[in-house]
Amino acid sequence: MNLKPEMQSGTMKTMAEENVENDYIMKTNKEKKLGGIKTLPFILANEMCDRFATSGFHSNMITYLTDELNLPLVKASNTLANFSGTASLTPLLGALVADSFAGRFWTITIASVIYELGLIIITISAVFPAFRPPPCPTQENCTEASGSQLWIFYFSLLLTSLGSGGIRPCVVTFAADQLNYKTKVNTKSVINIQKWNFFNWYYFCMIFASVAALTVVVYVQDHVGWGWGLGIPTLAMAVSVVAFVIGSPLYKKLKPGGSPLVRLAQVIVAAFHKRNALLPHDPKLLYENPQLDADISVHGKLLHTNQLRWFDRAAIVLATENIEPKEENEEVGSAHLNQWRLSTVHRVEELKSMVRLLPIWAAAILLVASSSHTQSFTIQQARSMDRHISNSFEIEPASLQIFGFLTTLLALPLYERLFVPFARRFTGNPTGITCLQRMGVGFAINILSSLVASFVEIKRKSVAFHHNLLDNPKAVIPISVFWLVPQGCLHGLGEVFMHVGHLEFLYDQSPESMRSTAAALYWVAIAIGSYIGTVIVTLVHKYSGNSTRNWLPDRNLNRGRLEYYYWLSGGIQVVNLIYYVVCARYYTSKPLEEVSDPREEEEVKLAKVKSPSSQMLDA
């Protein structure tokens, strides 16, 4: 019940009315105390432990599949890419559950428990030999894992994929919800900087957790055993669930706004139903209902745009439609409005906003497709190279990824402290460059990374040829593994620009009620890219030559043509960059009506109607 008591001239308010006002003020003050910076340690602790577990679980999994389950390289790489794609596709389901009815808090909590179950199962399978085939140290005539052994492994991956589907799209948006991003005009630039800082430091924490996993967990997996190596991530995930739940009393938990897909479908159906109706010349004649859209436009309604005007038909009010309230206190049209026949301008613009960002979002797909298998191939390259840092210590193949992550850790604060102030002098933009420009730079850096990777592979095989090691897949080639570092550093630098910019773009340009869904799109792009990458690798492996001249051989990488695959990857990315530049050139940002926080406006109204006795006390 929404009571808005007002003072009538010459009328004293009753005690009941004053109690209602006081209760409302106390409730509002309590809500304002929720959220804020104090909640971030609990949320980020959850996400850091989750990322530590995920990185420790997946980073060295190619070694587990090839050495422990005895799978061929291409089959193992495709298996990981496919499940990585599944884990990146399920966030769409998790986002819909969160935005529709469950809310982000409960979605994260339940999904974390499901993820933990998957880790427990795979840890148990790594401890007991019955779940693995006989060892094959020579990597010749190996017995692959049986169907039942693989299905246990697949089931554990499926659980982790479902769990990550609820965690990934909700954590970053749930954390952003805790920060009070007001939308007043005179604070717009400041708030944008705060939001931008959050996404940078959020990504910084995630990379830090990944570095910890690559240095600790991978070493344990290779030197102590896979039981402990997978048990540590399992324990870390359990800690993440506890940390997140402990902070529950402090969180600001926004009400779900209903299924976003249903609202989008309603607009499409309504527009199709009125496809023959004439659009009015004045957009102000289109249907608007602030009360109906109140829960999905807390920070301002979306303004009408002239793009994609076909959808505007959904907001045309026909003469046969009665939108007047039946009673004096009834919200306009809320009781008897058929939303499958009539939509508000705000809801139409929600659909337009999502359609407009799709071409930009799609550019990430080919980037992922061209690099989805790079990590697996790099680990296999590293296993054949000299990995000694000193006479008694050598770096683990999977730990080589740490250089890319360290580059990201170093580049993020440098980007914020050096690059942004420098760029701001020329662009006048508070964030230095726009997120679209940031993504474009990231695309270009990733192209350079692929080219460097191809030349390093040529160098590696050249050294193997000079030492007659091409036919010995288990031999250590006398070339330092640190030749692989530059491509990893370039990839890490590309993430600073591309991935952070992409995440910020989706969050900022999506309607506020669909931010979990938009964050899920980030992972859906990874999913689709992973599946396409699997198709590319499968076709390359099938048609690139016989077993001795194949680009991607099953066992002996020295006889392969991996550099050709890297050139193919770079070529795909060049085409993708051209496509992205065209899309970014014609992109139009969502138009948002900037308003003050409605709770603050309500407090002002209540302050004006306080009783004379209260005013005397205040004085």
Secondary structure by P-SEA (a helix, b strand, c coil): ccccccccccccccaaaaaaaaaaaaaaaaaaacccccaaaaaaaaaaaaaaaaaaaccaaaaaaaccccccaaaaaaaaaaaaaaaaaaaaaaaaaaaccccaaaaaaaaaaaaaaaaaaaaaaaacccccccccccccccccccaaaaaaaaaaaaaaaaaaaaccccaaaaaaaaccccccccaaaaaaaaaaaaaaaaaaaaaaaaaaaaacaaaaaacccaaaaaaaaaaaaaaaaaaaaaaccccccccccccaaaaaaaaaaaaaaaccbbbbcccccccccccccccccccbbbccccccccccccccccccccccccccccccccccccccccccaaaaaaaaaaaaaccccccaaaaaaaccaaaaaaaaaaaaccccccccccccccccaaaaaaaaaaaaaaaaccaaaaaaacccccccccaaaaaaaaaaaaaaaaaaaaaaaaaaaaaaaaaccccccccccccccccaaaaaaaaaaaaaccaaaaaaaaaaacccccaaaaaaaaaaaaaaaaaaaaaaaaaaaaccccccccccccccccccaaaaaaaaaaaaaaaaaaaaaaaaaacccccccccccaaaaaaaaaaaaccaaaaaaac
